[in-house]
Amino acid sequence: MEKLLKISEFAALSGISRQLLIYYDNQGILHPKQVDRENGYRYYSYHQLNAASVIVSLRQTGMSLERIRTYLMERSPEKLIVTFREQENNLNEQIKKLERIRGMVQSRLGHTEQGICIGEEQIWTADCPEKNIFLGPALPEDYEPSDGWDCLPAFYEACIAHNIQIGLTVGSLVEYDKGTGKLLNKPTRYFCRLPENQYPNFTVRPAGKYVIGTKYMGYDGNTDILYQRIFGYMEEHSLKVCGNAYEEFLIDEIAERDVNRYMLQISIQIEAAN
């Protein structure tokens, strides 16, 4: 004779509360194997643990109880394939979203840890690997840098259109003019660094030698001060610009309450030494 489980025992093994098992019974989703006619006690078989685990899993994918009930009432091998294939697709989409969120979290961690490690305002040169970045639409030629915030909605719209996770640190790109051999006098696009292996379409910040400077300042601070320091350092060390400048806050309002303790980093690509 098959050994049956009390509802409390079945609840402990299945992870479904006693109250929910009673609700599932009343809704026609999971009936007990046997009900004692005298006292109304419910008993379940070990075999029903499979059904219970599937119900729990389907609920965790977001499937409604009504759909689960309908499937169980009409189940067949063909319906299982259709139903479970749909849930597999839903799970894949949820996994993609979670991966993008994790990428954003890791990116924020990386920026903040880098800012803490740098600590003080300084300027140095470094050989940097290439980085995947997402470039937003070109900023209007006649915009004023003080009004740059007005252009951010277009950048976020572009992020959404390309399934870029909102929350990544947004930076500004200042383009290098090959004709003059100098940087333009204001940013031309917004950008964000992309977590690796998550986004198929991206622009690459070239690998190479960069001069990098940092400064504590708020969003409305004067970046010219940092640029002057960087250019002074470059002149002192006979360095020459050969590529774009990338402005980004390593520490911003997500990590710091004091606006004057935000840390701006500017990286300018320079010619490698002969």
Disulfide bonds with the S-S distance in Angstrom:
none
